[in-house]
Amino acid sequence: MENQKEYKKYQLNNESSWEIETELLDLREFFAEGSDAPFEGHTHEYYQIIWFRRGEGVHFVDFKEYEVRENTLFFISPGQVHHFDRNTDFDGVMIHFNENFLSDENSSENIFLKYNVFNAFDAAPCYTIAGDEPERLNHLVKEMQYELRHTEAFAAHDYLKYLIKMFLISIQRHATRGTGQALCINNAANRTFVKFRQLLEHHYCEVHTVKEYADRMNISSKTLTNCVVESARSTPLKMINERITLEAKRQLLYSSLKIKEIGYLLGFDDPSYFIKFFKRQTGSLPAEFRQ
C-alpha cells in the first residue's frame, strides 16, 4: 500500500542528572496544546494511565471504541494503539511511567497487577470508580506531583514507585472493569491464568502452541486449559490466536511493513500460512484488511 503510514511511537524523556521515569500531565492542558497527535493512532514505549475525572467522549483502543464518562480510567500498555475523538472538554490527569516502574519481579502481586490491570488484551482497558475512591486516588496523584517537584529528596524514586503501585492496588481492589470477569489473586486458577498472560505477552511472536506455554509453566496442557476456561471463559489456543491477530492488525494498519514481513515478525516462516491464518481469524485477507 503506497501511502501506508507508520503510527507514531512516543517515549519518555530524561532530564538533568536525575532520570525521569514518570510524568504527570493535566488532561485539560494536554488537549489545549492544539496538536493533532492525540486524535491519530499512536503508541507508547511506556505505560499510561488516563483518568477522565469529568467529561464525555469516545476513546479508541486497539480497533475498539470505549465510552468515556465521569471517573473512567484507561490503562494503556506499551504497544497498544489508541487515539481520542475530537472532544477535548475533559478534566483529568495522565500518568506515564516506564518499564522500570512495573518490572517483572518474582512477586505474585506485581505480576498480577501488571498482567491484569495492564497487558490484558482480552478484557476492556478501562475501569470506573465511585464513592470515596476518587478522593483516595486524587490524594495519591497529589503525592506524585509533590515528588516530581522534589526529585532530589531522599528516596524520591522509590517513593514514586510505591505511590504508583498503591494507585494500581486501589484500582484492583475497588474499581469496576468495563468488561471481563473480575480476577482474584487468591484464586489459584486466576494466578495461573495471569501467568499465562505474562508469558503470552512476551512470546506470542515465537510460541504458538498450548503445549509450549504449558511446558514453560511446568503444568500440563489440560491444567492450563482448565485455568483459562475458568478465568476467562476462553481457551489458551483461542487467546494465543487472538494475540497474534491483534498484533497483525496493528502492523497492517499502522506500519509500512510488507505482508510477508509481518508474517515473519509474528513467527510464520511461510507467508502463505500467515495469510491463511489471518483469513481464518478475521474473515479477510491481510491485504483486504489493510485497505
ABEGO torsion letter per residue (X at the ends): XAABBBBBBBBBBBBEABBBABBBBBAAAAAAAGBAAAABBBBBABBBBBBBABEBEBBBBGGBBBBBBBGBBBBBBBGBBBBBBABABBBEBBBBBBAAABBBBABAAAAAAAAAABGBAABBABBBBBEAAAAAAAAAAAAAAAAAABAABBGAAAAAAAAAAAAAAAAAAABBBABEBBBBAABAAAAAAAAAAAAAAAAAAABABAAAAAAAAGBBAAAAAAAAAAAAGBBAAAAAAAAAAAAAAAAAAABABBAAAAAAAAGBABAAAAAAAAAAAAGBBAAAAAX
